[in-house]
């Protein structure tokens, strides 16, 4: 396993900006800590994922701590079709056939792109988190604000006051919101709970929407179900 750590120069609540393609992101605000600490890790000991975390860029500026992580990506062609900018994360290509990856023939069971990268951060209570990712999951606990945008990753928040989350196929599970929040997905499901009367807007195209805790839910779905009494199923992942 390889790890890269960054301890921010800043203390007090910050805005934590994370820009990644495929890494999973986990952020926790802890009232017992001072400052902000970020760890990048991968199960690999060498290869493209290790190179990516070692080349990651960190910025501390004003009240913001930022991470720019560029994961390894590949393009491959099969069956007359070409797929570009496919992020790694232990992808296995071939499955008994033959596929060309960047011009090189790979056979069944070949793993490319390196293992999944995990971003873990601990920050102070009152901090905000902004995450942009393509396929990574976003998980945040006890921070004040979350702004998350993914394509296929899931977004899970627990004890976050104000959540703005947008996904294409990922699910959104926001537990314990206390401030006006907006949740949007195309095909993912949305589940939300919070203090009674908290205004939440939730919109999907084909996904289901459910809520609990008496939030003031403004929900819509084109072909999915809307149920205001379904309990949340967020995982206790830390």
C-alpha positions, -999 to +999 in steps of 0.1 A: +000+000+000+012+035-008+001+067+010+006+104+007-003+128+035-009+166+035-014+187+067-028+221+058-011+252+072-045+266+080-065+262+113-101+268+119-131+259+097-121+258+060-136+251+026-121+218+014-121+216-024-114+181-040-112+176-077-108+140-088-118+116-115-124+083-099-112+083-063-136+077-034-137+106-010-144+104+027-145+136+049-152+138+086-154+169+108-141+162+143-146+187+171-115+173+189-090+182+161-073+214+151-065+220+114-071+199+083-054+166+073-057+147+040-045+112+032-044+097-003-039+059-005-039+030-029-034-007-024-007-007-051+029-004-042+039+009-076+023+018-109+000+045-122-022+048-091+009+054-070+023+079-095-011+097-094-011+102-056+026+112-055+019+138-082-013+152-065-013+189-060-024+205-027-031+242-022-037+262+010-050+297+002-069+319+026-096+298+041-095+271+014-076+238+012-076+223-023-066+189-038-062+182-075-059+145-082-055+132-117-060+095-119-046+073-146-069+069-176-068+048-207-085+045-241-093+012-256-110-002-287-131-033-292-156-044-317-150-014-339-157+010-311-132+032-293-136+043-256-115+072-244-106+087-210-118+056-190-104+060-155-086+032-137-094+017-104-085-019-109-106-023-141-103-058-157-106-060-194-106-090-218-129-115-202-117-143-224-114-121-255-088-097-269-089-060-265-064-033-276-056-007-249-037+022-263-026+000-292-014-028-269-032-062-270-044-074-236-062-107-230-087-119-205-082-110-169-057-081-176-060-053-150-051-018-161-053+017-146-041+007-111-061+001-080-087+024-066-075+056-049-091+066-016-091+102-003-096+106+034-098+140+052-103+151+087-112+188+093-126+211+120-163+214+128-179+242+107-160+234+075-175+231+041-167+204+014-168+208-024-162+176-045-162+171-082-156+136-094-166+113-123-170+078-108-159+082-072-182+079-042-185+109-019-191+105+018-191+133+044-199+134+081-206+163+104-193+191+082-214+222+078-219+222+040-215+197+012-214+206-025-209+174-045-212+166-082-206+131-096-215+111-127-217+075-115-206+079-079-229+078-049-232+107-024-238+100+013-239+126+040-246+123+077-251+152+100-244+177+073-266+208+076-267+220+040-264+196+011-263+204-026-257+172-046-260+163-082-254+129-099-262+112-132-266+076-121-254+077-085-276+075-055-279+104-030-285+097+007-286+128+029-292+121+066-299+148+092-301+179+071-310+211+090-308+238+063-324+242+028-309+215+005-311+206-031-306+170-044-308+160-081-301+128-100-311+115-134-314+077-127-302+075-091-324+072-060-326+100-035-332+095+002-332+123+027-340+129+064-337+159+087-353+182+112-390+188+108-398+217+084-364+217+067-369+226+031-355+200+007-359+200-031-353+165-047-356+158-084-350+127-104-359+114-139-362+077-133-350+073-097-371+070-066-374+097-039-380+090-002-378+110+030-383+108+067-381+130+098-407+155+087-386+175+062-406+198+039-400+179+008-405+193-027-400+161-048-405+151-084-397+122-106-406+115-142-410+078-139-397+069-104-417+067-071-420+094-046-425+083-010-424+106+020-423+079+046-394+057+037-366+054+063-331+062+054-306+034+047-273+053+050-244+031+060-222+039+091-190+037+071-166+051+096 
